Structures are given as C-alpha cells and as structure tokens.
Amino acid sequence: MPEFLTLLPPKEALERLFAHISFNPGSEDVDTISAPGRIVAHPVTAPHPLPAFPRSTVDGYAVRAGDTYGASDTLPAYLTVTGEVSMGTSPDFSLTAGRCGLIHTGGMLPAGSDAVIMVENTQVVREGEIEALRAVSVGENVLKIGEDVAFSDEIIPAGARLRPAEIGGLMALGITRVSVARRPLVGILSSGDEVVSPEANVRSGQVRDVNSYSLSALVEQAGGVPIRYGIIPDDAGRLFEVAFQALQACDLVVITAGSSASVRDLTAQVIDALGKPGVLVHGVNVRPGKPTILAACAVPAGSPPKPVIGLPGNPVSALVIAYLFIVPTLHRMLGMTNPEARLGLTARITINLPSQAGREDWVPVKLRMENNSFLAEPVFGRSNLIFTLVRADGLACIPADATGLEVGDPVTVFLF
C-alpha cells in the first residue's frame, strides 16, 4: 500500500486509478422519451432524410422561380393560381409555366415548383390570379430534402449526452427507442461511531449523516445509480464485510470518513484488503481533501478490478473530492466522449487569496454580475460545514503553479 499522504497531483492520481480499470459500461435500449441525460452507447444514424420532402418556410405561393424574374412593384409578374396545398398531404396538382399554388408554412411543394414567394410580396388581381411584386431565386423560402440530415448520416455519436434537442431530433426521425450506456451502480458507505441517520434525535457528540445523501445526489446528477449501504461503525471487520458486499454488487464503491491519519480510521487498511491491486493513491495534493484514497480491487479474485474511492468525512471535503474524482470516473464508465469536460466559466476574484505553491486549491465561490462580467466572491467556512457549499455557486480553482490570486485576477469557476 502506498505510504500515507505521499501526495500526488489530482490529475496524476486520477490517471493512476484509470490505468487499473477496464471501462466497459454495457448498454440497454430505452424509450427515447425517458432518455434525457443518458449517454448514447452506439452511433445513431438517420433512417431517412430530414426533411423527407421539400417544404415551404413561409406562407405564400409555390412558384417556378424563372416565372418571377424581373418582377417588381411597378412591373409585376402575373401568375395563375392552380390550387392550394393542403397541410399534411401531397399536392394533387403540379406547376407549369406561369402557374403557382397557394401554400402554407410547412406545406409540401408541388411538382414543378422550385421556390416560394411570400404572401406579402404578392397581390390578388382577381380570383385565380395574382401579381408577384418581386423576384425569387431557386430554393428561396424552401427547405430541401435532407437539408437537416441526409439518409444514413451519423446524427448522434457514441458518448454524447442526450439533451432536449437530441430527444426532439430522434423523435423527428421516428426513433422512439435508443441504445444508451448502462448507468453504473455506486455503493455508498458512511462510517463513524458518531454518525447517525438524518431521522435520528441527535445526542451530544453525534452528527447526522450528510455525505451519503449529498453523494447520492451527485452520483445521480453524474449519471450513476446510488445505493446506500447505511452507516458502518468504526469496526474493521464490519466495514470490510459491507464494503466487500458492495463491491460484489456495484461498479464503484465510495467510503466516506476514515481516510485521515487518525489511528481510529480504518478505511485504507480495509480497502487494501478487499482485492488486488488495492490502494493506489493515499493522499492528493489538493485542498480541501488531501487524505483521499483511490484504489482498484478485484472481487472476486481474478476478475477485472473495480474502483474504490475513500473520501474525507467532512462534508465540504467529501463533495469537493467527489467532483474531482467520482464524477470523472462515472463519466469514463459511461463512455462519455469528453469525460473530463466540466461546465465552467471565467470570473474575476474579489479578494486576495493566498495558496501554497504545488498544491491545487478549490475554493467555494458565489457569483455575481458586474459590468457584464462575472465576479467570484469566496465563501469561507471550515470543511465540516456543509452550508459553505450551499451558499456557493461553484468551485474556483487555484492551480498548483500559483502562489495565490490577487483582486481582479481571472479564475475558472466550475459550476455545481
């Protein structure tokens, strides 16, 4: 087992973990309507072009563009109205020279037409005849076949997250079932004799379990399925028993508390005993959350190792480390195209912030807008105070190569 607190940069620590894990998420077919937020398992191709027929983008008259050339307010072109395009049906007429057809937005162009003139650029002369008061070019006010997507185009790549736009696009093509990555099961264990359930009447010296629930919400948000295994006492045998059970059933196991140097903390020894190769990292050069544990354990022996992550017990530290390690691990498990990407923005810090060179600092900040730019105001609080994060909009990163930030310096803020 690595020496306690042989500190590694977060990126290097994560790479060490990933080097020991095989990421094979598996897939399942689900109804498209229930797939928002899911990750596409296999590339999706268009079963037909979209639009599947030429459509008008305006209300007006379908025309042969050549019949309108040279038309103006003072010298209009005269066209005979052959018929009207009924919505939702194919036109029952076609156009020849000097003829047009009344059409509405979304209507199918009749055969022989190649453009649409807007109704406001026409004038009815008499029943069955109009004046075209301007010229239109071929394809004007028309959606061509396949202009959105062509037949067999790859419309959504594997690893993409399905947003509302993708759901609409799939439905437009009649794709009502889609293959998505199976959501990883994440076992969450909270340890400590002092920890009790949120429903309990807290006695002196006890604290309610925060981490199981905040981590469950984070896992759900990141695309996993949280499974809480309850509160485990500070007993090595019991912790090993429950962790082993969780590792057999889940794809990732997270244990909170027991990762600091205290002699009462058993997490590192228990994790290392679960399976080979065991603990890979014990200590990350980051604040908060330095005593983080990253491990890969094969259960049963000989099977592919699964990730096990030991988090500090303090709620702020636990969540910060979860954002840094659990979220990218889940994204990699899901086969996301760019698993390291996080939603961030640039803001300017409002006060001087010191930092230790060589250590990555993550500071909760509140964002506000001033002169069309974001300002990041640090939210100070100890790492065992959960409302430090509740009051924040995101985490500002002070990189390891900086000795701090001065007022007005740009900083990247990663949103919760």
C-alpha positions as CSV (number, residue, x, y, z in Angstrom):
1,M,0.0,0.0,0.0
2,P,1.4,3.5,-0.9
3,E,2.8,5.4,2.1
4,F,0.1,7.5,3.7
5,L,0.0,11.0,2.3
6,T,2.6,10.6,-0.5
7,L,0.8,13.4,-2.2
8,L,0.1,13.3,-5.9
9,P,-1.4,16.0,-8.1
10,P,-5.1,15.3,-8.8
11,K,-4.7,14.6,-12.5
12,E,-1.8,12.2,-11.9
13,A,-3.8,10.4,-9.2
14,L,-6.8,10.0,-11.4
15,E,-4.7,8.7,-14.3
16,R,-3.1,6.1,-11.9
17,L,-6.6,4.9,-11.0
18,F,-7.8,4.8,-14.6
19,A,-4.8,2.8,-15.6
20,H,-6.0,-0.1,-13.5
21,I,-9.7,0.0,-14.5
22,S,-11.4,-1.5,-17.6
23,F,-14.2,0.7,-18.7
24,N,-16.9,-1.4,-20.3
25,P,-20.3,0.2,-19.4
26,G,-22.6,-2.1,-21.3
27,S,-25.8,-0.8,-22.9
28,E,-29.5,-1.0,-22.8
29,D,-32.4,0.1,-25.0
30,V,-34.8,2.6,-23.5
31,D,-37.7,4.7,-24.7
32,T,-36.4,7.9,-26.2
33,I,-38.9,9.9,-24.2
34,S,-37.3,8.6,-21.0
35,A,-33.7,9.1,-22.2
36,P,-32.9,12.8,-21.4
37,G,-29.5,12.9,-19.7
38,R,-28.5,9.4,-20.8
39,I,-25.3,8.7,-22.7
40,V,-25.6,7.2,-26.2
41,A,-23.9,3.8,-26.4
42,H,-23.7,3.4,-30.2
43,P,-23.7,5.9,-33.0
44,V,-27.2,6.8,-34.2
45,T,-27.8,7.2,-38.0
46,A,-30.7,8.7,-39.8
47,P,-33.1,6.1,-41.2
48,H,-34.3,8.7,-43.8
49,P,-33.5,12.2,-44.8
50,L,-35.0,15.2,-42.9
51,P,-37.0,16.9,-44.3
52,A,-38.2,13.9,-46.3
53,F,-39.9,16.3,-48.8
54,P,-39.3,19.9,-50.0
55,R,-41.2,22.2,-47.6
56,S,-42.2,25.9,-47.5
57,T,-40.7,28.0,-44.8
58,V,-43.4,30.8,-45.2
59,D,-47.0,31.4,-46.1
60,G,-47.2,32.3,-49.8
61,Y,-47.3,30.8,-53.3
62,A,-45.2,27.9,-54.7
63,V,-43.8,29.1,-58.0
64,R,-41.3,28.4,-60.7
65,A,-38.6,30.9,-59.9
66,G,-38.0,31.7,-63.5
67,D,-41.6,33.0,-63.8
68,T,-40.8,35.8,-61.3
69,Y,-37.5,37.1,-62.8
70,G,-37.6,40.8,-63.3
71,A,-40.8,41.2,-61.2
72,S,-41.2,44.4,-59.2
73,D,-43.8,46.7,-57.7
74,T,-44.0,48.7,-60.9
75,L,-43.7,45.7,-63.3
76,P,-45.3,42.7,-61.6
77,A,-45.4,39.2,-63.0
78,Y,-48.8,37.7,-63.4
79,L,-49.4,34.1,-62.3
80,T,-52.4,31.8,-62.4
81,V,-53.3,30.1,-59.2
82,T,-53.7,26.4,-60.0
83,G,-54.7,25.1,-56.5
84,E,-53.9,25.1,-52.8
85,V,-51.6,22.8,-50.9
86,S,-53.5,21.0,-48.1
87,M,-51.4,20.6,-45.0
88,G,-50.3,17.1,-44.2
89,T,-50.9,15.8,-47.7
90,S,-49.1,15.6,-51.0
91,P,-50.3,18.2,-53.5
92,D,-52.7,16.9,-56.1
93,F,-51.5,19.3,-58.8
94,S,-48.2,20.3,-60.4
95,L,-47.0,23.6,-61.9
96,T,-46.2,24.5,-65.4
97,A,-45.1,27.9,-66.8
98,G,-47.0,30.9,-65.5
99,R,-48.8,28.9,-62.7
100,C,-48.5,28.9,-58.9
101,G,-50.1,27.3,-55.9
102,L,-51.2,28.7,-52.6
103,I,-49.0,27.1,-49.8
104,H,-48.7,27.5,-46.1
105,T,-45.6,27.2,-43.8
106,G,-44.5,23.6,-43.7
107,G,-46.5,22.6,-46.7
108,M,-45.1,20.2,-49.4
109,L,-44.0,21.9,-52.6
110,P,-46.0,20.7,-55.7
111,A,-44.1,19.1,-58.5
112,G,-42.7,21.7,-60.9
113,S,-42.1,24.4,-58.3
114,D,-38.7,25.3,-57.0
115,A,-39.3,28.4,-54.8
116,V,-42.0,30.2,-52.7
117,I,-42.8,33.8,-52.8
118,M,-44.1,35.3,-49.5
119,V,-47.7,36.3,-49.5
120,E,-46.8,39.9,-48.5
121,N,-44.9,40.2,-51.8
122,T,-48.0,39.3,-53.8
123,Q,-51.3,40.9,-54.6
124,V,-54.6,39.3,-55.7
125,V,-55.6,40.7,-59.0
126,R,-58.8,38.7,-59.4
127,E,-60.0,35.3,-58.4
128,G,-57.4,32.7,-59.6
129,E,-54.7,35.2,-60.5
130,I,-52.0,37.1,-58.5
131,E,-49.3,39.6,-59.1
132,A,-45.8,38.7,-58.0
133,L,-44.2,42.0,-56.8
134,R,-40.7,40.8,-56.6
135,A,-38.5,38.1,-57.9
136,V,-37.4,35.0,-56.0
137,S,-34.5,32.7,-56.7
138,V,-34.4,28.9,-56.9
139,G,-34.7,27.4,-53.5
140,E,-35.8,30.7,-51.8
141,N,-38.1,30.1,-48.8
142,V,-37.8,26.3,-49.3
143,L,-36.3,23.5,-47.1
144,K,-34.7,21.0,-49.4
145,I,-34.9,17.2,-48.9
146,G,-32.1,16.2,-46.5
147,E,-31.2,19.8,-45.7
148,D,-31.3,19.0,-41.9
149,V,-29.8,15.5,-42.2
150,A,-29.2,13.1,-45.1
151,F,-30.1,9.5,-45.2
152,S,-27.6,7.4,-43.1
153,D,-25.9,10.5,-41.7
154,E,-24.5,9.9,-38.2
155,I,-26.7,12.2,-36.2
156,I,-25.6,11.5,-32.7
157,P,-22.1,10.0,-31.9
158,A,-21.5,7.4,-29.2
159,G,-20.6,9.0,-25.9
160,A,-22.9,12.0,-26.4
161,R,-25.3,13.1,-23.6
162,L,-28.9,13.3,-24.8
163,R,-30.2,16.8,-24.3
164,P,-33.7,18.1,-25.1
165,A,-32.5,18.9,-28.7
166,E,-31.3,15.4,-29.3
167,I,-34.6,14.0,-28.0
168,G,-36.5,16.1,-30.4
169,G,-34.2,15.2,-33.3
170,L,-34.7,11.5,-32.6
171,M,-38.4,11.8,-32.5
172,A,-38.4,13.8,-35.8
173,L,-36.8,10.7,-37.4
174,G,-39.2,8.3,-35.7
175,I,-36.5,6.8,-33.5
176,T,-38.6,6.0,-30.4
177,R,-36.0,3.6,-28.8
178,V,-32.3,4.4,-28.3
179,S,-29.3,2.4,-27.1
180,V,-27.7,4.1,-24.1
181,A,-24.9,3.2,-21.7
182,R,-26.0,1.3,-18.6
183,R,-25.9,3.5,-15.5
184,P,-23.1,2.4,-13.2
185,L,-24.2,1.2,-9.7
186,V,-22.4,3.1,-7.0
187,G,-22.3,1.7,-3.5
188,I,-22.0,4.5,-0.8
189,L,-20.8,3.6,2.7
190,S,-20.7,6.1,5.5
191,S,-18.6,5.2,8.5
192,G,-18.1,6.5,12.0
193,D,-19.4,5.8,15.5
194,E,-20.6,9.4,15.8
195,V,-22.7,9.4,12.6
196,V,-26.5,8.8,12.9
197,S,-29.3,8.9,10.3
198,P,-31.0,12.2,9.4
199,E,-34.2,11.0,11.1
200,A,-32.5,10.4,14.5
201,N,-32.8,12.7,17.5
202,V,-29.1,13.7,17.8
203,R,-27.5,13.3,21.2
204,S,-24.4,15.2,22.4
205,G,-21.4,14.2,20.3
206,Q,-23.4,12.8,17.4
207,V,-23.8,14.2,13.9
208,R,-26.4,13.4,11.2
209,D,-25.2,11.6,8.0
210,V,-24.8,14.3,5.4
211,N,-22.4,12.6,3.0
212,S,-24.5,9.6,2.0
213,Y,-27.2,11.9,0.8
214,S,-25.1,14.6,-0.9
215,L,-23.0,12.0,-2.6
216,S,-26.2,10.1,-3.8
217,A,-27.4,13.3,-5.3
218,L,-24.1,13.9,-7.0
219,V,-24.0,10.3,-8.4
220,E,-27.5,10.7,-9.8
221,Q,-26.5,14.0,-11.4
222,A,-23.4,12.4,-12.9
223,G,-25.4,9.5,-14.5
224,G,-24.9,6.8,-11.9
225,V,-27.3,4.9,-9.6
226,P,-26.5,5.4,-5.9
227,I,-27.0,2.5,-3.5
228,R,-26.6,3.5,0.2
229,Y,-25.3,0.8,2.5
230,G,-26.0,2.6,5.7
231,I,-23.8,3.8,8.5
232,I,-20.9,1.5,9.4
233,P,-19.4,1.7,12.9
234,D,-15.6,2.1,13.4
235,D,-15.0,-1.6,13.2
236,A,-12.6,-3.1,10.7
237,G,-14.4,-6.4,10.4
238,R,-17.9,-4.9,9.8
239,L,-16.5,-2.2,7.4
240,F,-14.8,-4.9,5.4
241,E,-17.9,-7.1,5.3
242,V,-20.1,-4.3,4.0
243,A,-17.5,-3.0,1.6
244,F,-17.0,-6.5,0.1
245,Q,-20.7,-6.9,-0.3
246,A,-21.0,-3.5,-2.0
247,L,-18.1,-4.2,-4.3
248,Q,-19.6,-7.5,-5.5
249,A,-22.9,-5.8,-6.4
250,C,-21.7,-2.4,-7.7
251,D,-19.4,-0.9,-10.3
252,L,-17.9,1.7,-8.0
253,V,-17.7,1.8,-4.2
254,V,-17.3,5.1,-2.2
255,I,-16.5,5.1,1.5
256,T,-16.7,8.4,3.5
257,A,-14.6,9.1,6.6
258,G,-11.7,7.0,7.8
259,S,-9.3,8.4,5.3
260,S,-7.2,10.7,7.6
261,A,-4.2,9.8,9.7
262,S,-6.2,9.0,12.8
263,V,-5.5,5.6,14.4
264,R,-9.2,5.1,14.5
265,D,-9.5,5.4,10.8
266,L,-9.6,2.0,9.2
267,T,-10.6,2.8,5.6
268,A,-7.2,2.4,3.9
269,Q,-6.4,-0.9,5.5
270,V,-9.9,-2.2,4.8
271,I,-9.8,-1.1,1.1
272,D,-6.4,-2.6,0.6
273,A,-7.6,-5.9,1.9
274,L,-10.6,-6.1,-0.5
275,G,-8.7,-7.2,-3.5
276,K,-5.7,-6.7,-5.7
277,P,-4.1,-4.3,-6.6
278,G,-5.6,-2.5,-3.7
279,V,-4.8,1.1,-2.7
280,L,-3.1,3.0,-5.5
281,V,-3.1,6.5,-4.0
282,H,-3.3,7.7,-0.4
283,G,-3.0,11.4,-0.4
284,V,-3.7,14.0,-3.0
285,N,-2.1,17.4,-3.3
286,V,-5.3,19.4,-3.1
287,R,-7.2,21.4,-0.5
288,P,-9.6,20.5,0.8
289,G,-9.5,16.7,0.7
290,K,-5.8,15.9,1.0
291,P,-6.3,12.4,2.6
292,T,-8.1,10.9,-0.4
293,I,-7.8,7.2,-1.2
294,L,-8.0,5.8,-4.7
295,A,-8.0,2.0,-5.2
296,A,-8.8,-0.7,-7.6
297,C,-9.9,-4.0,-6.2
298,A,-10.7,-7.3,-7.9
299,V,-13.7,-9.0,-6.3
300,P,-13.7,-12.0,-6.7
301,A,-10.0,-12.5,-7.2
302,G,-9.1,-12.7,-10.9
303,S,-12.0,-10.5,-12.1
304,P,-11.4,-7.0,-13.5
305,P,-10.7,-4.6,-10.7
306,K,-13.3,-2.0,-9.8
307,P,-12.7,1.5,-8.5
308,V,-12.9,2.2,-4.7
309,I,-12.7,5.7,-3.5
310,G,-12.2,6.8,0.1
311,L,-13.3,10.3,0.9
312,P,-12.7,12.5,3.9
313,G,-15.6,12.7,6.3
314,N,-16.0,16.4,6.3
315,P,-18.9,17.3,4.0
316,V,-17.2,20.0,2.1
317,S,-14.0,18.0,1.6
318,A,-16.1,14.9,0.6
319,L,-18.1,16.8,-2.1
320,V,-15.1,18.6,-3.5
321,I,-13.2,15.4,-3.9
322,A,-16.3,13.7,-5.3
323,Y,-16.4,16.4,-8.0
324,L,-12.7,15.8,-8.8
325,F,-12.7,12.0,-8.8
326,I,-16.1,10.4,-8.6
327,V,-17.7,12.5,-11.4
328,P,-14.9,11.9,-14.0
329,T,-14.8,8.2,-13.0
330,L,-18.5,7.9,-13.7
331,H,-18.2,9.8,-16.9
332,R,-15.5,7.4,-18.1
333,M,-17.6,4.4,-17.1
334,L,-20.4,5.8,-19.2
335,G,-18.2,6.1,-22.2
336,M,-18.7,9.9,-22.5
337,T,-16.9,11.4,-25.4
338,N,-15.2,14.0,-23.3
339,P,-15.4,12.8,-19.7
340,E,-13.0,15.4,-18.3
341,A,-15.2,18.3,-19.5
342,R,-16.9,20.3,-16.8
343,L,-19.2,23.3,-17.1
344,G,-17.1,26.2,-16.2
345,L,-16.8,30.0,-16.7
346,T,-14.2,32.7,-16.2
347,A,-14.7,35.2,-13.4
348,R,-12.6,37.7,-11.5
349,I,-11.8,37.1,-7.9
350,T,-12.9,39.8,-5.5
351,I,-10.3,39.5,-2.8
352,N,-6.7,38.3,-2.4
353,L,-6.4,34.6,-1.9
354,P,-3.2,33.0,-0.7
355,S,-2.2,29.5,-1.8
356,Q,0.6,27.1,-1.4
357,A,2.8,26.5,-4.5
358,G,2.5,23.0,-5.7
359,R,-1.0,22.4,-4.2
360,E,-4.3,22.7,-6.1
361,D,-6.8,24.7,-4.1
362,W,-10.5,24.6,-4.7
363,V,-12.5,27.5,-3.2
364,P,-16.3,27.7,-3.0
365,V,-17.4,31.0,-4.6
366,K,-20.6,33.0,-5.0
367,L,-21.0,34.5,-8.5
368,R,-22.4,37.9,-9.3
369,M,-22.5,40.0,-12.4
370,E,-20.9,43.5,-12.6
371,N,-20.3,45.5,-15.8
372,N,-21.2,42.5,-18.0
373,S,-18.6,40.2,-16.4
374,F,-18.7,37.7,-13.5
375,L,-17.2,38.3,-10.1
376,A,-16.3,35.4,-7.9
377,E,-16.7,36.1,-4.2
378,P,-15.1,33.4,-1.9
379,V,-17.4,31.7,0.6
380,F,-15.3,31.0,3.6
381,G,-16.0,28.2,6.0
382,R,-14.5,25.1,7.5
383,S,-14.6,21.8,5.6
384,N,-17.1,20.3,8.0
385,L,-19.7,23.0,7.4
386,I,-22.0,21.8,4.5
387,F,-23.6,25.2,4.1
388,T,-20.3,26.6,2.9
389,L,-21.2,24.8,-0.3
390,V,-24.9,25.5,-0.1
391,R,-24.1,29.2,-0.2
392,A,-21.8,28.8,-3.2
393,D,-22.5,28.6,-6.9
394,G,-19.4,26.7,-7.8
395,L,-15.7,26.0,-7.1
396,A,-12.9,28.2,-8.2
397,C,-9.6,26.5,-8.9
398,I,-6.3,28.0,-7.8
399,P,-3.8,26.0,-9.9
400,A,-0.8,24.2,-8.4
401,D,1.7,26.5,-10.1
402,A,0.2,29.7,-8.4
403,T,1.0,31.1,-5.0
404,G,-2.4,32.7,-4.8
405,L,-4.7,35.1,-6.6
406,E,-4.9,38.9,-6.3
407,V,-8.0,41.0,-6.6
408,G,-9.2,41.1,-10.2
409,D,-7.3,38.1,-11.3
410,P,-9.2,35.8,-13.7
411,V,-10.2,32.4,-12.2
412,T,-12.0,29.4,-13.6
413,V,-15.2,28.6,-11.7
414,F,-16.7,25.1,-12.1
415,L,-20.4,25.2,-11.5
416,F,-22.2,22.7,-9.3
